[in-house]
C-alpha cells in the first residue's frame, strides 16, 4: 500500500525478506485466475510465479534465484534480447511499467505466445525494487496464433472497424491459403507444416511491412489487410502484391534447396468507408480464395458478386433437388427418344432421359442440374429411380412390341460410388425381366479407363448386360478400350453427324469408324439426325441404329406411345 506522506510503496521489506510467503499467496490467487501472477525482485535477482505456470512451462521450481539467468531457459531464444532490453529500461528507471507480447517455451519445446504486463514498485529512495504483474497465455484467448505469432481474426475485425471509421478509407483484404497443405502435413509431419506456416508469416510480414497488417485465419490460411484502391484502368494492387508474395516464396524454396515445394492461392476483396458488415467482407475474401482453389490453385481471384450470386443459386438448386428426391422424386419425369432399327425400319427401342420441373425454379435443362446431381452424389438415388421407372415402362411396351429395349444412362459417379451393377441386377430379378431389356449407356471420357470404372464395366459384360458407349468422338476416343471392354454398341456423337453434309472430314471419320466397328462385331448408332437431308446421307454409311429429332425429340411416355411405339419408318 502507499504511505500517505510521500506516495512510496510500503511493504518492500516484506517482499524482500519473505519471497516464499509471497509465492504461497500467489499459489492461492493463481487458483482464481487463468493468468500467472509474478514478482520480480530486481535488487536481489529473485523471481516468483504462480505454481500453475509449471504445468505449461519448464520451471523446475516457481521460486527462482539468479532470475535473469533462469528466465533465459524459459524465454524463446529469438525473443530474449527484446525482454532484456525492456527490463533494462525498468532497472535504469526509464520505464515504470512492463507491457510485452512475446514467446516462452512450453514443456513440449514449442513456442507459446504470452502477454506480460507489470508495474514497478519503488523503494523508499524512489528506485525500482520490484516488478509485479501477470502473464496471460494469449494463444488460449484467441488473440494471437501460437505458431506464427500473428493476430487472429477477432483482432482483424476490431482493426477493420477502426479503419472504416476513418474518412475516405479504401483498402483490400488478400486471403492466402497454402495449396495441398493437408498432404504436406501427412507426408512430412505437423512440425514441418508449422515451419512452413511460420516461414510464410515471416515472408508476408517482410513484404507488407508498414503498408498493412497480417493475420492468421483458420487452418493454412492468412489474411493481409492493406490500404489501397482498385482502378480498372490500372494494375490491380492486390494481384501485384500476390505476385510479389509468390516470387518471394519461390526464392525461399530455392534457397532451401527445394526440400519441399509448395504454392499459395489467394482471394481478394476491396472495401471502403461506409461498409458496415465486416463479417461479410471477410467472407467475401474467403469465397474468392475458394474460387482460386477450385480454379486450379496457385492463382489469385478477385471477389465477384455475380459469381457469388451464381454460387448461392447453385446451392439453392441443389437444396431443391435434394428436397424433391426425398419427396418421392417429386418434379422428376422420364422422357423417351426413339431409337430406330435401320435393318428392320422400325422403332424398337428408346433412350430414357431425365427431366425436372422444380416448383421453385420451373423447368431446368438437364445440362444444368445433372452436374449438380453428380457433384452432390444425389445422382445415385435418382439413378436407381430412373432405372426402375425405365424398366417398368419397357416391360409395358414389350407387350406391344416384343423385343423392345430401353437405353438407360449410367453416370460415372454411380459407377465409382455405388454398387450400380447389384442395384440393376436386383431390379431385373424383382421385376422378373430379361437382362436384354436394358442397354446401359456410359459417356465416353477419361474416367472410362480408371481401374474402378473398367472393373465395373467388365462386370456388366460378365452378367450379359449390354453396354453402349455414348458421345463417342468427343475428346478421349480410344478404340482399344472399346474393344477391351467389349461394348456392344457405339453411339457416334451428334457433333459429327450434324455437319456431315458440309464436312468431308466428318463424313470420312464417320464412314471409316462405322466400317471398323462392324469389323469388330460392334453395332453403331448415329445421334443427332435432325432432317431428311442428313438422314439420306447417313443411310449410305450403313449404321445399325439412328436417333434424332428427324424421328422425334424426347417426349413423355404417353406421347411416345401415341406417336412412336411400334411405328414403321419409311425410307
HURAFEN-V217980 format. One record per backbone hydrogen bond with DSSP energy under -1.0 kcal/mol. CO is the residue of the C=O (numbers start at 1). NH is the residue of the N-H. If there is no record, write none. Layout:
# HURAFEN-V217980
CO;NH
CO;NH
This chain:
# HURAFEN-V217980
1;10
3;7
8;3
11;15
12;16
13;17
14;18
18;22
19;23
20;24
21;25
22;26
23;27
24;28
25;29
26;30
28;31
29;32
36;135
37;50
38;133
39;48
40;42
40;131
41;46
45;67
46;41
47;64
48;39
50;53
51;54
52;55
53;56
53;57
56;107
57;59
62;49
64;47
66;70
67;71
70;73
71;74
71;75
74;105
76;79
76;80
79;83
80;84
81;85
82;86
83;87
84;88
85;89
86;90
87;91
88;92
89;94
89;95
90;93
96;120
98;118
100;116
102;114
103;76
104;112
106;109
110;106
112;104
114;102
115;136
116;100
117;134
118;98
119;132
121;129
121;130
123;126
127;123
129;42
130;121
131;40
132;119
133;38
134;117
135;36
136;115
136;138
137;140
138;143
139;142
143;152
145;149
150;145
151;216
152;156
153;157
154;158
155;159
156;160
157;161
158;162
159;163
160;164
163;166
166;169
169;273
170;228
171;271
172;226
173;269
174;224
175;267
176;222
177;265
178;181
180;184
181;185
182;186
183;187
184;188
185;189
189;193
190;194
191;195
192;196
193;197
194;198
195;199
196;200
197;201
198;202
199;203
200;204
201;205
202;206
203;207
204;208
205;209
208;211
211;227
213;225
215;223
218;221
220;178
221;217
222;176
223;215
224;174
225;213
226;172
231;234
236;240
237;241
238;242
239;243
240;244
241;245
242;246
243;247
244;248
245;249
246;250
247;251
248;252
249;253
250;254
251;255
252;256
253;258
254;257
263;179
265;177
266;301
267;175
268;303
269;173
271;171
272;275
276;278
277;281
278;282
279;283
280;284
281;285
282;286
283;287
284;288
285;289
286;290
287;291
288;292
289;293
290;294
291;295
292;297
293;296
299;266
301;268
304;308
305;309
306;310
307;311
308;312
309;313
310;314
311;315
312;316
313;317
314;318
315;319
316;320
317;321
318;322
319;323
320;324
321;325
322;326
323;327
324;330
329;332
331;357
333;355
335;353
336;555
337;351
339;348
340;546
341;346
345;569
346;341
348;405
349;339
350;407
351;337
353;335
355;333
356;364
358;362
362;358
365;368
365;369
366;370
369;373
370;374
371;375
372;376
373;379
377;380
378;382
379;383
380;384
381;385
382;386
383;387
384;388
385;389
386;390
387;391
388;392
389;393
390;394
391;395
392;396
393;397
394;398
397;400
397;401
401;404
405;350
406;439
407;352
408;441
411;415
412;416
413;417
414;418
418;420
419;423
420;424
421;425
422;426
423;427
424;428
425;429
426;430
427;431
428;433
434;437
435;438
437;406
439;408
440;468
441;410
442;470
445;448
446;449
447;450
450;454
451;455
452;456
453;457
454;458
455;459
456;460
457;461
458;462
459;463
460;465
461;464
466;440
467;488
467;489
468;442
469;491
470;444
471;474
472;493
478;482
479;483
480;484
481;485
482;487
483;486
488;523
489;469
490;525
491;472
492;527
493;496
494;498
497;500
499;503
503;507
504;508
505;509
506;510
507;511
508;512
509;513
510;514
511;515
512;516
513;517
514;518
515;519
516;520
517;522
518;521
523;490
524;544
524;545
525;492
526;547
529;550
531;535
532;536
533;537
534;538
535;539
538;541
539;542
544;342
545;526
546;340
547;529
548;551
548;552
555;336
556;560
557;561
558;562
559;563
560;564
560;565
564;567
567;347
